[in-house]
Amino acid sequence: VRYALRTALAATLALSIYKWLDIDRGYWLPLTVVIVIQPYFGATLRKAIDRIIGTVLGGFAGSLILLLPTGLFVQEIMLFFAAIFMVYYIRRKYSVAAFFITITLVLLFSVDQTFYPNLVWVRALSTLGGAALAVIAGFVLLPDWDSEWLPSYLAAAVSSNYTYMKATLFPDRQELTWTRYKRDAEIRNSNLFDSFLRYMREPAIRKKQFVLYYQIVTHNMRLTRELNNINIEEDSKNDEAIVPATPEVQQQRIMDAIQLFNQIMVEVHEMAPQAPAGLIGAEEGTQVRPLTDSQMVYLDRMIIELKSMHYELERLN
């Protein structure tokens, strides 16, 4: 809703400027706003830069093409190939696509005999103004900052791993197949990482928190990987190959993992109060899944990640 309102307000402002100043082909101004503006500020800034670079270079290239001595249908042939490259790059690299879009427009106007020398400058200035309006709108009109959303994404990803660990270590708590828990954890990890990347592109971010967030995101992804390894190993078991680890060692390691993850969830709940507050109780640690020696290696790796993650969360809070 914020994105829709921001786009509508910015495009209406651009249209008003176009009508008020009576700019020739000023429809490029609101059109640029609609194309450039994105749900997040970092993406808007990136697309604005790509649009400006592609438009300016494409305008000059198109003008140079018109100055070259060309024979019959040469401009039409170049227009054909420019349109092909425009479509090819539109999803791959927007700055290159904008370059060919501008060349296409220049050649189209030339073929239609409506091209005049100042047209390139009109388009360049309209693109620059539209891109500037889009960036300003992303900054001041109902902004949606990932510096505010990132803690919620982090809490969701850590909570998903927490649920995944309970389902892995306590079979009686497993309500779904382990692959469902795996998919949910990986989706939330992906959402968290995307939010972190957007956070990095925002202006005036707090640099001290950048490293902490990066390390926590990395630890959480590694936790998912080790839980996947434990479950894959569980699926590959057969009656002859089961070599359970020493029960006392196993019980101690699992309780260490539970205690660390409980501490992490306390920190996560402090960061994002909407995160689940329920912790694994001691009574749930009495009957656990028997693990092999190789699965214990994965559990030990989890404990290392949990210790580091708890330390980073304490610093972040």
C-alpha positions as protocol buffer text, in pm:
chain_id: "A"
residue {
  index: 1
  type: VAL
  ca { x: 0 y: 0 z: 0 }
}
residue {
  index: 2
  type: ARG
  ca { x: 283 y: 239 z: 81 }
}
residue {
  index: 3
  type: TYR
  ca { x: 451 y: 160 z: -250 }
}
residue {
  index: 4
  type: ALA
  ca { x: 126 y: 216 z: -443 }
}
residue {
  index: 5
  type: LEU
  ca { x: 53 y: 548 z: -270 }
}
residue {
  index: 6
  type: ARG
  ca { x: 415 y: 663 z: -307 }
}
residue {
  index: 7
  type: THR
  ca { x: 410 y: 586 z: -680 }
}
residue {
  index: 8
  type: ALA
  ca { x: 74 y: 758 z: -733 }
}
residue {
  index: 9
  type: LEU
  ca { x: 175 y: 1074 z: -544 }
}
residue {
  index: 10
  type: ALA
  ca { x: 514 y: 1102 z: -716 }
}
residue {
  index: 11
  type: ALA
  ca { x: 368 y: 1038 z: -1064 }
}
residue {
  index: 12
  type: THR
  ca { x: 92 y: 1294 z: -1005 }
}
residue {
  index: 13
  type: LEU
  ca { x: 349 y: 1552 z: -898 }
}
residue {
  index: 14
  type: ALA
  ca { x: 556 y: 1477 z: -1210 }
}
residue {
  index: 15
  type: LEU
  ca { x: 247 y: 1511 z: -1430 }
}
residue {
  index: 16
  type: SER
  ca { x: 160 y: 1844 z: -1266 }
}
residue {
  index: 17
  type: ILE
  ca { x: 511 y: 1977 z: -1336 }
}
residue {
  index: 18
  type: TYR
  ca { x: 483 y: 1861 z: -1698 }
}
residue {
  index: 19
  type: LYS
  ca { x: 147 y: 2038 z: -1744 }
}
residue {
  index: 20
  type: TRP
  ca { x: 244 y: 2350 z: -1551 }
}
residue {
  index: 21
  type: LEU
  ca { x: 570 y: 2407 z: -1741 }
}
residue {
  index: 22
  type: ASP
  ca { x: 420 y: 2284 z: -2071 }
}
residue {
  index: 23
  type: ILE
  ca { x: 725 y: 2068 z: -2142 }
}
residue {
  index: 24
  type: ASP
  ca { x: 746 y: 1926 z: -2494 }
}
residue {
  index: 25
  type: ARG
  ca { x: 697 y: 1549 z: -2466 }
}
residue {
  index: 26
  type: GLY
  ca { x: 691 y: 1599 z: -2089 }
}
residue {
  index: 27
  type: TYR
  ca { x: 502 y: 1273 z: -2046 }
}
residue {
  index: 28
  type: TRP
  ca { x: 848 y: 1122 z: -2015 }
}
residue {
  index: 29
  type: LEU
  ca { x: 865 y: 1281 z: -1669 }
}
residue {
  index: 30
  type: PRO
  ca { x: 581 y: 1087 z: -1498 }
}
residue {
  index: 31
  type: LEU
  ca { x: 661 y: 780 z: -1708 }
}
residue {
  index: 32
  type: THR
  ca { x: 1016 y: 778 z: -1569 }
}
residue {
  index: 33
  type: VAL
  ca { x: 882 y: 810 z: -1214 }
}
residue {
  index: 34
  type: VAL
  ca { x: 654 y: 508 z: -1257 }
}
residue {
  index: 35
  type: ILE
  ca { x: 933 y: 298 z: -1413 }
}
residue {
  index: 36
  type: VAL
  ca { x: 1209 y: 394 z: -1170 }
}
residue {
  index: 37
  type: ILE
  ca { x: 1030 y: 395 z: -835 }
}
residue {
  index: 38
  type: GLN
  ca { x: 1053 y: 65 z: -646 }
}
residue {
  index: 39
  type: PRO
  ca { x: 914 y: -66 z: -315 }
}
residue {
  index: 40
  type: TYR
  ca { x: 1250 y: -6 z: -140 }
}
residue {
  index: 41
  type: PHE
  ca { x: 1478 y: 295 z: -144 }
}
residue {
  index: 42
  type: GLY
  ca { x: 1796 y: 109 z: -238 }
}
residue {
  index: 43
  type: ALA
  ca { x: 1632 y: -51 z: -541 }
}
residue {
  index: 44
  type: THR
  ca { x: 1487 y: 287 z: -647 }
}
residue {
  index: 45
  type: LEU
  ca { x: 1829 y: 454 z: -625 }
}
residue {
  index: 46
  type: ARG
  ca { x: 1993 y: 173 z: -824 }
}
residue {
  index: 47
  type: LYS
  ca { x: 1732 y: 186 z: -1099 }
}
residue {
  index: 48
  type: ALA
  ca { x: 1747 y: 566 z: -1115 }
}
residue {
  index: 49
  type: ILE
  ca { x: 2123 y: 554 z: -1170 }
}
residue {
  index: 50
  type: ASP
  ca { x: 2087 y: 284 z: -1436 }
}
residue {
  index: 51
  type: ARG
  ca { x: 1811 y: 481 z: -1610 }
}
residue {
  index: 52
  type: ILE
  ca { x: 2011 y: 804 z: -1620 }
}
residue {
  index: 53
  type: ILE
  ca { x: 2332 y: 639 z: -1743 }
}
residue {
  index: 54
  type: GLY
  ca { x: 2152 y: 436 z: -2010 }
}
residue {
  index: 55
  type: THR
  ca { x: 1941 y: 731 z: -2129 }
}
residue {
  index: 56
  type: VAL
  ca { x: 2228 y: 980 z: -2158 }
}
residue {
  index: 57
  type: LEU
  ca { x: 2461 y: 737 z: -2336 }
}
residue {
  index: 58
  type: GLY
  ca { x: 2179 y: 607 z: -2556 }
}
residue {
  index: 59
  type: GLY
  ca { x: 2080 y: 960 z: -2657 }
}
residue {
  index: 60
  type: PHE
  ca { x: 2432 y: 1048 z: -2764 }
}
residue {
  index: 61
  type: ALA
  ca { x: 2475 y: 715 z: -2944 }
}
residue {
  index: 62
  type: GLY
  ca { x: 2145 y: 759 z: -3126 }
}
residue {
  index: 63
  type: SER
  ca { x: 2239 y: 1113 z: -3233 }
}
residue {
  index: 64
  type: LEU
  ca { x: 2574 y: 991 z: -3363 }
}
residue {
  index: 65
  type: ILE
  ca { x: 2403 y: 718 z: -3560 }
}
residue {
  index: 66
  type: LEU
  ca { x: 2183 y: 979 z: -3729 }
}
residue {
  index: 67
  type: LEU
  ca { x: 2491 y: 1181 z: -3827 }
}
residue {
  index: 68
  type: LEU
  ca { x: 2651 y: 885 z: -4004 }
}
residue {
  index: 69
  type: PRO
  ca { x: 2607 y: 862 z: -4383 }
}
residue {
  index: 70
  type: THR
  ca { x: 2357 y: 579 z: -4415 }
}
residue {
  index: 71
  type: GLY
  ca { x: 2195 y: 421 z: -4718 }
}
residue {
  index: 72
  type: LEU
  ca { x: 1841 y: 309 z: -4772 }
}
residue {
  index: 73
  type: PHE
  ca { x: 1679 y: 123 z: -4479 }
}
residue {
  index: 74
  type: VAL
  ca { x: 2002 y: 122 z: -4274 }
}
residue {
  index: 75
  type: GLN
  ca { x: 1835 y: 317 z: -3992 }
}
residue {
  index: 76
  type: GLU
  ca { x: 1540 y: 79 z: -4001 }
}
residue {
  index: 77
  type: ILE
  ca { x: 1775 y: -220 z: -3973 }
}
residue {
  index: 78
  type: MET
  ca { x: 1958 y: -60 z: -3679 }
}
residue {
  index: 79
  type: LEU
  ca { x: 1621 y: 14 z: -3519 }
}
residue {
  index: 80
  type: PHE
  ca { x: 1530 y: -354 z: -3553 }
}
residue {
  index: 81
  type: PHE
  ca { x: 1846 y: -473 z: -3375 }
}
residue {
  index: 82
  type: ALA
  ca { x: 1820 y: -202 z: -3107 }
}
residue {
  index: 83
  type: ALA
  ca { x: 1471 y: -328 z: -3026 }
}
residue {
  index: 84
  type: ILE
  ca { x: 1600 y: -686 z: -2998 }
}
residue {
  index: 85
  type: PHE
  ca { x: 1877 y: -587 z: -2755 }
}
residue {
  index: 86
  type: MET
  ca { x: 1632 y: -372 z: -2559 }
}
residue {
  index: 87
  type: VAL
  ca { x: 1408 y: -673 z: -2493 }
}
residue {
  index: 88
  type: TYR
  ca { x: 1705 y: -904 z: -2427 }
}
residue {
  index: 89
  type: TYR
  ca { x: 1859 y: -683 z: -2156 }
}
residue {
  index: 90
  type: ILE
  ca { x: 1540 y: -557 z: -1989 }
}
residue {
  index: 91
  type: ARG
  ca { x: 1556 y: -837 z: -1728 }
}
residue {
  index: 92
  type: ARG
  ca { x: 1932 y: -880 z: -1725 }
}
residue {
  index: 93
  type: LYS
  ca { x: 2088 y: -536 z: -1692 }
}
residue {
  index: 94
  type: TYR
  ca { x: 1859 y: -236 z: -1686 }
}
residue {
  index: 95
  type: SER
  ca { x: 2123 y: 26 z: -1766 }
}
residue {
  index: 96
  type: VAL
  ca { x: 2201 y: -151 z: -2096 }
}
residue {
  index: 97
  type: ALA
  ca { x: 1828 y: -190 z: -2168 }
}
residue {
  index: 98
  type: ALA
  ca { x: 1776 y: 185 z: -2108 }
}
residue {
  index: 99
  type: PHE
  ca { x: 2061 y: 253 z: -2351 }
}
residue {
  index: 100
  type: PHE
  ca { x: 1890 y: 58 z: -2629 }
}
residue {
  index: 101
  type: ILE
  ca { x: 1547 y: 197 z: -2537 }
}
residue {
  index: 102
  type: THR
  ca { x: 1675 y: 550 z: -2598 }
}
residue {
  index: 103
  type: ILE
  ca { x: 1844 y: 453 z: -2925 }
}
residue {
  index: 104
  type: THR
  ca { x: 1518 y: 293 z: -3033 }
}
residue {
  index: 105
  type: LEU
  ca { x: 1320 y: 608 z: -2955 }
}
residue {
  index: 106
  type: VAL
  ca { x: 1567 y: 833 z: -3136 }
}
residue {
  index: 107
  type: LEU
  ca { x: 1558 y: 613 z: -3446 }
}
residue {
  index: 108
  type: LEU
  ca { x: 1178 y: 583 z: -3432 }
}
residue {
  index: 109
  type: PHE
  ca { x: 1139 y: 962 z: -3426 }
}
residue {
  index: 110
  type: SER
  ca { x: 1393 y: 990 z: -3707 }
}
residue {
  index: 111
  type: VAL
  ca { x: 1211 y: 736 z: -3924 }
}
residue {
  index: 112
  type: ASP
  ca { x: 886 y: 920 z: -3851 }
}
residue {
  index: 113
  type: GLN
  ca { x: 1063 y: 1249 z: -3939 }
}
residue {
  index: 114
  type: THR
  ca { x: 967 y: 1406 z: -3605 }
}
residue {
  index: 115
  type: PHE
  ca { x: 1322 y: 1408 z: -3466 }
}
residue {
  index: 116
  type: TYR
  ca { x: 1487 y: 1741 z: -3388 }
}
residue {
  index: 117
  type: PRO
  ca { x: 1828 y: 1807 z: -3225 }
}
residue {
  index: 118
  type: ASN
  ca { x: 1693 y: 1921 z: -2886 }
}
residue {
  index: 119
  type: LEU
  ca { x: 1485 y: 1603 z: -2847 }
}
residue {
  index: 120
  type: VAL
  ca { x: 1779 y: 1419 z: -2691 }
}
residue {
  index: 121
  type: TRP
  ca { x: 1821 y: 1693 z: -2432 }
}
residue {
  index: 122
  type: VAL
  ca { x: 1449 y: 1696 z: -2355 }
}
residue {
  index: 123
  type: ARG
  ca { x: 1453 y: 1323 z: -2293 }
}
residue {
  index: 124
  type: ALA
  ca { x: 1774 y: 1340 z: -2087 }
}
residue {
  index: 125
  type: LEU
  ca { x: 1639 y: 1620 z: -1867 }
}
residue {
  index: 126
  type: SER
  ca { x: 1299 y: 1449 z: -1831 }
}
residue {
  index: 127
  type: THR
  ca { x: 1472 y: 1127 z: -1729 }
}
residue {
  index: 128
  type: LEU
  ca { x: 1695 y: 1310 z: -1482 }
}
residue {
  index: 129
  type: GLY
  ca { x: 1398 y: 1496 z: -1331 }
}
residue {
  index: 130
  type: GLY
  ca { x: 1178 y: 1185 z: -1315 }
}
residue {
  index: 131
  type: ALA
  ca { x: 1455 y: 979 z: -1155 }
}
residue {
  index: 132
  type: ALA
  ca { x: 1521 y: 1255 z: -901 }
}
residue {
  index: 133
  type: LEU
  ca { x: 1150 y: 1271 z: -813 }
}
residue {
  index: 134
  type: ALA
  ca { x: 1140 y: 893 z: -771 }
}
residue {
  index: 135
  type: VAL
  ca { x: 1442 y: 893 z: -538 }
}
residue {
  index: 136
  type: ILE
  ca { x: 1308 y: 1186 z: -333 }
}
residue {
  index: 137
  type: ALA
  ca { x: 967 y: 1017 z: -310 }
}
residue {
  index: 138
  type: GLY
  ca { x: 1128 y: 696 z: -187 }
}
residue {
  index: 139
  type: PHE
  ca { x: 1301 y: 896 z: 86 }
}
residue {
  index: 140
  type: VAL
  ca { x: 1020 y: 1125 z: 208 }
}
residue {
  index: 141
  type: LEU
  ca { x: 683 y: 982 z: 95 }
}
residue {
  index: 142
  type: LEU
  ca { x: 573 y: 697 z: 325 }
}
residue {
  index: 143
  type: PRO
  ca { x: 923 y: 542 z: 336 }
}
residue {
  index: 144
  type: ASP
  ca { x: 959 y: 174 z: 420 }
}
residue {
  index: 145
  type: TRP
  ca { x: 1301 y: 120 z: 580 }
}
residue {
  index: 146
  type: ASP
  ca { x: 1456 y: -222 z: 631 }
}
residue {
  index: 147
  type: SER
  ca { x: 1644 y: -85 z: 930 }
}
residue {
  index: 148
  type: GLU
  ca { x: 1302 y: -114 z: 1099 }
}
residue {
  index: 149
  type: TRP
  ca { x: 1193 y: -442 z: 937 }
}
residue {
  index: 150
  type: LEU
  ca { x: 1523 y: -633 z: 963 }
}
residue {
  index: 151
  type: PRO
  ca { x: 1479 y: -731 z: 1333 }
}
residue {
  index: 152
  type: SER
  ca { x: 1139 y: -884 z: 1249 }
}
residue {
  index: 153
  type: TYR
  ca { x: 1284 y: -1085 z: 960 }
}
residue {
  index: 154
  type: LEU
  ca { x: 1569 y: -1196 z: 1185 }
}
residue {
  index: 155
  type: ALA
  ca { x: 1329 y: -1304 z: 1459 }
}
residue {
  index: 156
  type: ALA
  ca { x: 1119 y: -1503 z: 1208 }
}
residue {
  index: 157
  type: ALA
  ca { x: 1424 y: -1682 z: 1067 }
}
residue {
  index: 158
  type: VAL
  ca { x: 1568 y: -1772 z: 1408 }
}
residue {
  index: 159
  type: SER
  ca { x: 1226 y: -1885 z: 1535 }
}
residue {
  index: 160
  type: SER
  ca { x: 1187 y: -2109 z: 1231 }
}
residue {
  index: 161
  type: ASN
  ca { x: 1520 y: -2276 z: 1306 }
}
residue {
  index: 162
  type: TYR
  ca { x: 1412 y: -2312 z: 1668 }
}
residue {
  index: 163
  type: THR
  ca { x: 1099 y: -2500 z: 1561 }
}
residue {
  index: 164
  type: TYR
  ca { x: 1307 y: -2704 z: 1317 }
}
residue {
  index: 165
  type: MET
  ca { x: 1549 y: -2804 z: 1596 }
}
residue {
  index: 166
  type: LYS
  ca { x: 1265 y: -2915 z: 1827 }
}
residue {
  index: 167
  type: ALA
  ca { x: 1117 y: -3128 z: 1550 }
}
residue {
  index: 168
  type: THR
  ca { x: 1461 y: -3276 z: 1477 }
}
residue {
  index: 169
  type: LEU
  ca { x: 1566 y: -3364 z: 1832 }
}
residue {
  index: 170
  type: PHE
  ca { x: 1223 y: -3454 z: 1972 }
}
residue {
  index: 171
  type: PRO
  ca { x: 1031 y: -3684 z: 1734 }
}
residue {
  index: 172
  type: ASP
  ca { x: 713 y: -3661 z: 1943 }
}
residue {
  index: 173
  type: ARG
  ca { x: 711 y: -3286 z: 1875 }
}
residue {
  index: 174
  type: GLN
  ca { x: 735 y: -3334 z: 1500 }
}
residue {
  index: 175
  type: GLU
  ca { x: 396 y: -3251 z: 1350 }
}
residue {
  index: 176
  type: LEU
  ca { x: 513 y: -3234 z: 986 }
}
residue {
  index: 177
  type: THR
  ca { x: 775 y: -3405 z: 774 }
}
residue {
  index: 178
  type: TRP
  ca { x: 1123 y: -3266 z: 831 }
}
residue {
  index: 179
  type: THR
  ca { x: 1139 y: -3136 z: 473 }
}
residue {
  index: 180
  type: ARG
  ca { x: 851 y: -2898 z: 553 }
}
residue {
  index: 181
  type: TYR
  ca { x: 1048 y: -2753 z: 844 }
}
residue {
  index: 182
  type: LYS
  ca { x: 1353 y: -2732 z: 619 }
}
residue {
  index: 183
  type: ARG
  ca { x: 1164 y: -2544 z: 348 }
}
residue {
  index: 184
  type: ASP
  ca { x: 1014 y: -2298 z: 597 }
}
residue {
  index: 185
  type: ALA
  ca { x: 1355 y: -2228 z: 752 }
}
residue {
  index: 186
  type: GLU
  ca { x: 1521 y: -2175 z: 415 }
}
residue {
  index: 187
  type: ILE
  ca { x: 1244 y: -1944 z: 292 }
}
residue {
  index: 188
  type: ARG
  ca { x: 1273 y: -1730 z: 605 }
}
residue {
  index: 189
  type: ASN
  ca { x: 1653 y: -1730 z: 574 }
}
residue {
  index: 190
  type: SER
  ca { x: 1615 y: -1605 z: 217 }
}
residue {
  index: 191
  type: ASN
  ca { x: 1374 y: -1330 z: 328 }
}
residue {
  index: 192
  type: LEU
  ca { x: 1617 y: -1230 z: 602 }
}
residue {
  index: 193
  type: PHE
  ca { x: 1912 y: -1213 z: 362 }
}
residue {
  index: 194
  type: ASP
  ca { x: 1714 y: -1005 z: 110 }
}
residue {
  index: 195
  type: SER
  ca { x: 1615 y: -764 z: 388 }
}
residue {
  index: 196
  type: PHE
  ca { x: 1979 y: -741 z: 499 }
}
residue {
  index: 197
  type: LEU
  ca { x: 2090 y: -653 z: 145 }
}
residue {
  index: 198
  type: ARG
  ca { x: 1824 y: -381 z: 123 }
}
residue {
  index: 199
  type: TYR
  ca { x: 1933 y: -254 z: 466 }
}
residue {
  index: 200
  type: MET
  ca { x: 2288 y: -220 z: 335 }
}
residue {
  index: 201
  type: ARG
  ca { x: 2170 y: 4 z: 48 }
}
residue {
  index: 202
  type: GLU
  ca { x: 1982 y: 244 z: 273 }
}
residue {
  index: 203
  type: PRO
  ca { x: 2136 y: 584 z: 359 }
}
residue {
  index: 204
  type: ALA
  ca { x: 2271 y: 663 z: 704 }
}
residue {
  index: 205
  type: ILE
  ca { x: 2280 y: 303 z: 825 }
}
residue {
  index: 206
  type: ARG
  ca { x: 2445 y: 242 z: 1157 }
}
residue {
  index: 207
  type: LYS
  ca { x: 2777 y: 90 z: 1054 }
}
residue {
  index: 208
  type: LYS
  ca { x: 2838 y: -72 z: 1393 }
}
residue {
  index: 209
  type: GLN
  ca { x: 2536 y: -295 z: 1345 }
}
residue {
  index: 210
  type: PHE
  ca { x: 2627 y: -402 z: 991 }
}
residue {
  index: 211
  type: VAL
  ca { x: 2888 y: -658 z: 1097 }
}
residue {
  index: 212
  type: LEU
  ca { x: 2670 y: -793 z: 1379 }
}
residue {
  index: 213
  type: TYR
  ca { x: 2371 y: -848 z: 1150 }
}
residue {
  index: 214
  type: TYR
  ca { x: 2590 y: -1012 z: 887 }
}
residue {
  index: 215
  type: GLN
  ca { x: 2740 y: -1255 z: 1137 }
}
residue {
  index: 216
  type: ILE
  ca { x: 2401 y: -1344 z: 1288 }
}
residue {
  index: 217
  type: VAL
  ca { x: 2252 y: -1405 z: 942 }
}
residue {
  index: 218
  type: THR
  ca { x: 2547 y: -1631 z: 856 }
}
residue {
  index: 219
  type: HIS
  ca { x: 2522 y: -1828 z: 1182 }
}
residue {
  index: 220
  type: ASN
  ca { x: 2149 y: -1882 z: 1133 }
}
residue {
  index: 221
  type: MET
  ca { x: 2199 y: -2016 z: 780 }
}
residue {
  index: 222
  type: ARG
  ca { x: 2464 y: -2256 z: 908 }
}
residue {
  index: 223
  type: LEU
  ca { x: 2225 y: -2380 z: 1177 }
}
residue {
  index: 224
  type: THR
  ca { x: 1974 y: -2470 z: 907 }
}
residue {
  index: 225
  type: ARG
  ca { x: 2246 y: -2654 z: 716 }
}
residue {
  index: 226
  type: GLU
  ca { x: 2348 y: -2864 z: 1018 }
}
residue {
  index: 227
  type: LEU
  ca { x: 1984 y: -2950 z: 1095 }
}
residue {
  index: 228
  type: ASN
  ca { x: 1947 y: -3059 z: 733 }
}
residue {
  index: 229
  type: ASN
  ca { x: 2253 y: -3280 z: 771 }
}
residue {
  index: 230
  type: ILE
  ca { x: 2114 y: -3447 z: 1083 }
}
residue {
  index: 231
  type: ASN
  ca { x: 1785 y: -3525 z: 909 }
}
residue {
  index: 232
  type: ILE
  ca { x: 1949 y: -3647 z: 590 }
}
residue {
  index: 233
  type: GLU
  ca { x: 2164 y: -3879 z: 801 }
}
residue {
  index: 234
  type: GLU
  ca { x: 1851 y: -3997 z: 982 }
}
residue {
  index: 235
  type: ASP
  ca { x: 1684 y: -4087 z: 653 }
}
residue {
  index: 236
  type: SER
  ca { x: 1989 y: -4285 z: 543 }
}
residue {
  index: 237
  type: LYS
  ca { x: 1991 y: -4502 z: 854 }
}
residue {
  index: 238
  type: ASN
  ca { x: 1914 y: -4872 z: 839 }
}
residue {
  index: 239
  type: ASP
  ca { x: 1884 y: -5130 z: 1115 }
}
residue {
  index: 240
  type: GLU
  ca { x: 2234 y: -5268 z: 1058 }
}
residue {
  index: 241
  type: ALA
  ca { x: 2412 y: -4934 z: 1024 }
}
residue {
  index: 242
  type: ILE
  ca { x: 2283 y: -4758 z: 1339 }
}
residue {
  index: 243
  type: VAL
  ca { x: 2575 y: -4681 z: 1570 }
}
residue {
  index: 244
  type: PRO
  ca { x: 2434 y: -4464 z: 1848 }
}
residue {
  index: 245
  type: ALA
  ca { x: 2660 y: -4224 z: 2027 }
}
residue {
  index: 246
  type: THR
  ca { x: 2732 y: -4261 z: 2398 }
}
residue {
  index: 247
  type: PRO
  ca { x: 2399 y: -4182 z: 2572 }
}
residue {
  index: 248
  type: GLU
  ca { x: 2557 y: -3965 z: 2843 }
}
residue {
  index: 249
  type: VAL
  ca { x: 2756 y: -3759 z: 2595 }
}
residue {
  index: 250
  type: GLN
  ca { x: 2457 y: -3730 z: 2366 }
}
residue {
  index: 251
  type: GLN
  ca { x: 2227 y: -3613 z: 2646 }
}
residue {
  index: 252
  type: GLN
  ca { x: 2478 y: -3350 z: 2760 }
}
residue {
  index: 253
  type: ARG
  ca { x: 2535 y: -3214 z: 2408 }
}
residue {
  index: 254
  type: ILE
  ca { x: 2163 y: -3191 z: 2340 }
}
residue {
  index: 255
  type: MET
  ca { x: 2099 y: -3011 z: 2668 }
}
residue {
  index: 256
  type: ASP
  ca { x: 2383 y: -2768 z: 2584 }
}
residue {
  index: 257
  type: ALA
  ca { x: 2219 y: -2696 z: 2247 }
}
residue {
  index: 258
  type: ILE
  ca { x: 1876 y: -2648 z: 2411 }
}
residue {
  index: 259
  type: GLN
  ca { x: 2014 y: -2413 z: 2675 }
}
residue {
  index: 260
  type: LEU
  ca { x: 2197 y: -2201 z: 2418 }
}
residue {
  index: 261
  type: PHE
  ca { x: 1898 y: -2183 z: 2185 }
}
residue {
  index: 262
  type: ASN
  ca { x: 1670 y: -2088 z: 2477 }
}
residue {
  index: 263
  type: GLN
  ca { x: 1907 y: -1801 z: 2559 }
}
residue {
  index: 264
  type: ILE
  ca { x: 1905 y: -1695 z: 2195 }
}
residue {
  index: 265
  type: MET
  ca { x: 1526 y: -1691 z: 2186 }
}
residue {
  index: 266
  type: VAL
  ca { x: 1522 y: -1464 z: 2492 }
}
residue {
  index: 267
  type: GLU
  ca { x: 1748 y: -1221 z: 2307 }
}
residue {
  index: 268
  type: VAL
  ca { x: 1537 y: -1249 z: 1991 }
}
residue {
  index: 269
  type: HIS
  ca { x: 1217 y: -1181 z: 2187 }
}
residue {
  index: 270
  type: GLU
  ca { x: 1380 y: -873 z: 2337 }
}
residue {
  index: 271
  type: MET
  ca { x: 1470 y: -751 z: 1987 }
}
residue {
  index: 272
  type: ALA
  ca { x: 1132 y: -834 z: 1831 }
}
residue {
  index: 273
  type: PRO
  ca { x: 852 y: -879 z: 2090 }
}
residue {
  index: 274
  type: GLN
  ca { x: 630 y: -1049 z: 1831 }
}
residue {
  index: 275
  type: ALA
  ca { x: 869 y: -1347 z: 1825 }
}
residue {
  index: 276
  type: PRO
  ca { x: 745 y: -1666 z: 2000 }
}
residue {
  index: 277
  type: ALA
  ca { x: 832 y: -1655 z: 2369 }
}
residue {
  index: 278
  type: GLY
  ca { x: 786 y: -2027 z: 2445 }
}
residue {
  index: 279
  type: LEU
  ca { x: 1105 y: -2210 z: 2533 }
}
residue {
  index: 280
  type: ILE
  ca { x: 1200 y: -2576 z: 2538 }
}
residue {
  index: 281
  type: GLY
  ca { x: 1153 y: -2702 z: 2894 }
}
residue {
  index: 282
  type: ALA
  ca { x: 1370 y: -2950 z: 3078 }
}
residue {
  index: 283
  type: GLU
  ca { x: 1098 y: -3214 z: 3061 }
}
residue {
  index: 284
  type: GLU
  ca { x: 1130 y: -3220 z: 2682 }
}
residue {
  index: 285
  type: GLY
  ca { x: 1493 y: -3319 z: 2708 }
}
residue {
  index: 286
  type: THR
  ca { x: 1422 y: -3657 z: 2870 }
}
residue {
  index: 287
  type: GLN
  ca { x: 1335 y: -3845 z: 2551 }
}
residue {
  index: 288
  type: VAL
  ca { x: 1533 y: -3743 z: 2249 }
}
residue {
  index: 289
  type: ARG
  ca { x: 1612 y: -3890 z: 1911 }
}
residue {
  index: 290
  type: PRO
  ca { x: 1909 y: -4130 z: 1933 }
}
residue {
  index: 291
  type: LEU
  ca { x: 2194 y: -3985 z: 1729 }
}
residue {
  index: 292
  type: THR
  ca { x: 2486 y: -4155 z: 1561 }
}
residue {
  index: 293
  type: ASP
  ca { x: 2844 y: -4039 z: 1598 }
}
residue {
  index: 294
  type: SER
  ca { x: 2828 y: -3861 z: 1262 }
}
residue {
  index: 295
  type: GLN
  ca { x: 2507 y: -3683 z: 1367 }
}
residue {
  index: 296
  type: MET
  ca { x: 2679 y: -3577 z: 1685 }
}
residue {
  index: 297
  type: VAL
  ca { x: 2944 y: -3404 z: 1475 }
}
residue {
  index: 298
  type: TYR
  ca { x: 2668 y: -3195 z: 1317 }
}
residue {
  index: 299
  type: LEU
  ca { x: 2526 y: -3123 z: 1662 }
}
residue {
  index: 300
  type: ASP
  ca { x: 2868 y: -3008 z: 1785 }
}
residue {
  index: 301
  type: ARG
  ca { x: 2890 y: -2773 z: 1490 }
}
residue {
  index: 302
  type: MET
  ca { x: 2546 y: -2639 z: 1582 }
}
residue {
  index: 303
  type: ILE
  ca { x: 2665 y: -2569 z: 1936 }
}
residue {
  index: 304
  type: ILE
  ca { x: 2960 y: -2370 z: 1801 }
}
residue {
  index: 305
  type: GLU
  ca { x: 2725 y: -2163 z: 1584 }
}
residue {
  index: 306
  type: LEU
  ca { x: 2479 y: -2116 z: 1872 }
}
residue {
  index: 307
  type: LYS
  ca { x: 2752 y: -1987 z: 2105 }
}
residue {
  index: 308
  type: SER
  ca { x: 2871 y: -1733 z: 1851 }
}
residue {
  index: 309
  type: MET
  ca { x: 2517 y: -1634 z: 1760 }
}
residue {
  index: 310
  type: HIS
  ca { x: 2422 y: -1578 z: 2125 }
}
residue {
  index: 311
  type: TYR
  ca { x: 2728 y: -1359 z: 2174 }
}
residue {
  index: 312
  type: GLU
  ca { x: 2647 y: -1147 z: 1867 }
}
residue {
  index: 313
  type: LEU
  ca { x: 2281 y: -1109 z: 1968 }
}
residue {
  index: 314
  type: GLU
  ca { x: 2382 y: -990 z: 2314 }
}
residue {
  index: 315
  type: ARG
  ca { x: 2606 y: -726 z: 2155 }
}
residue {
  index: 316
  type: LEU
  ca { x: 2332 y: -622 z: 1913 }
}
residue {
  index: 317
  type: ASN
  ca { x: 2076 y: -581 z: 2191 }
}
